[in-house]
């Protein structure tokens, strides 16, 4: 792993130099911040940081992709929509560059929905809706419901089980990549 960090650092310096116009964390590590007097890191320190970042991202990325593929297998209609979107976009011919996929709504929806249902990393502390509840997108959330994730589309678990709350839970656990992306601004969980 350390060798990868060292190789990646050297490759970045070879391609972009030490004083690059690239806006990236790696450029910050290489140049420091002259305005505040922060010194650049040494190449050895940068190699360690790059190795740590790659190592940290391996499990979360692998888990997210695994769950995305699982959800697509369980939801063949979304698998078909995603295939059609990718084929029509020209992303394959562009080598799946970030620019070619960043605006694909189905692809982005698939990963947003996958992260909503299967978060790769722990999130904020659970929250309980108070009083009469609130509205999240097109979903009314009654009071006394726990929000387990700090995503805009929380997985909701009832504190007290009854028919109306059980319906709420089942509505929020199905896979829907076109789920509304904005919380109601009037009352948030």
N, C-alpha and C positions, 0 to 999 in steps of 0.2 A: 504494500500500500504506500509506503514511504517513497519507493522508487517512482510510483505513478505521480505523486505530488511533485517530486523533483523534475521529472520529465515534463509534466504539464507546465510548470513554472518556466523552465528553459524554453519550451516551445512558444509560450506566450511572449516572452522577452524577444525571441528570435523574430516572431511575426509582427509585433507591435512596438518593440523597443521599450526602454525604461521610462520614457517621457511621452506616453501615448495620449492621444485625445479621446481614447476609449473611456466611457463612463462605466467603470466596473470596480468591484471591491479589490480585485487584483491590482488595478492601476493605483488605487489608494495605498495599498500595501507597498508598492514599488516606489511611490513618490512621496509618501507621507503627506503632511499638510503644512507647507511653508508658512502660510498665513498665521497659523497658531503655534508654529514651532515643533510640530510633531514630526519626528524623524521617520524615514522609511524603515521598514523591516529588512533584516538581512535576507539573502536568498535562502539560507537554511531555515529561518523562521517562516518565510513564506511557503516553502515546501511542506513544512509541518502543517500549517494552516490549510493549505490546499488538500492535503491528505485527509485531514480531519473533516473538512466540508464534504469531500467525496464519500468518505466512509459514513458520515451522518446521513447523507442523502440516499444511500444505497437501499436501506431497509424501507424507508418511507416510500420511495419511488417504486420499488419492487412490489410492495404491498398494494399501493394504489393501482398500479397497472394490473396486478392479479385480480383485484376486486372489480376493476372496470371490465376485464375480459369475462369474469364470472357473471356480472350483471348483463353483459351483452349476450352471453350464452343463454341466460334465463329469459331474456327479452329480445327474441329474434326480430321483432319489428323495428327495434332501435338499431340492431346490428345492420339491418338492411338500409335504414335511413343513413346511418353513418357511412356505409360503403358507397352509397349513391352520392353523398355530399363530397367525400374525398375524391371519387372518380371525376366528378364534375368540376372540382376546384382547380385541378392542375397541380395539386400539391405533390403528387408522385413524381411528375416531370421536374419539379423544382427541388427534388431531393428532400422533401418534407422539411424545408427550411422554416424557421419560425415565422417569417413573413408570409409564407404560403398557407399556414394553418391558423394563425392567430385570430382570424375573423370568421372561422367556421362555427356557426352557432350550434350545430348538433354535436360536434366534437367537444366544444367547450361545455355544453350542457351535460354530456356524458361524464366528463371528469368532475364537474361541479356536483352533480348528483351522486357520483360515486363517493366523493369526499364527504358529502352530507351523510350518507348512509354508513360509510366505512372510513371514518377519519383515520389518517395515518399516524397522527401524533395526538397526545393528550391535549385537550382544549381547556378553556377557562373553567372556573368553578360552576357547578350546576346552579341554575336559577329557578325559582318557583314563581309562576304568575300569581299576582295578588288580586284581591277583590273580585271584580266581575270578569277578569281576564283581559284579553286584548285581541287584536287582529294582526295576523302575519300574512301578507299577500292576500290571497283569497280564502284564508283559513281562519275561522274564529277559534281562539284558544281560551277555554274556560279557566277560571281561577283554580289554583291548586294543582297545576300541572308543572312537572319538572322539565326544564330545558337542559339536556345533557351536553350539548355541544355549542360552541361559540361560532357556529356557522350561520349565515343568513337563513338557512332552512333547517331549524333544529329538529333533532329526533326527540319527540315528546313522549314522556312516560307519565302516566297518571299517578298521583299520590293515592287517590281513592278510586277503585275500579267500579264503574257503573256503565250502563249501556251507552250513554252519550260520550263519555270519555273513551271508552273502548273503540268507538267508531272513529274518534279523533286520532287515536294511535294508529289504527289501520290505514287511515288516509295519509299519514305522514311517512309511513314506512314503505310504500310502493315506489317503484322506480319510474321517475318521470323527468327526463332531461330538459323538458321545456317548462319546468316549474318556474313561477315568477321569481325574478332575481332581487326584488326590492321589498324590504320590510315596510309595513305601514308606518308612516312617520308619526301618526297620532299617538300610538302607544306601542312601545317595543318591549319584548321580553328581555 
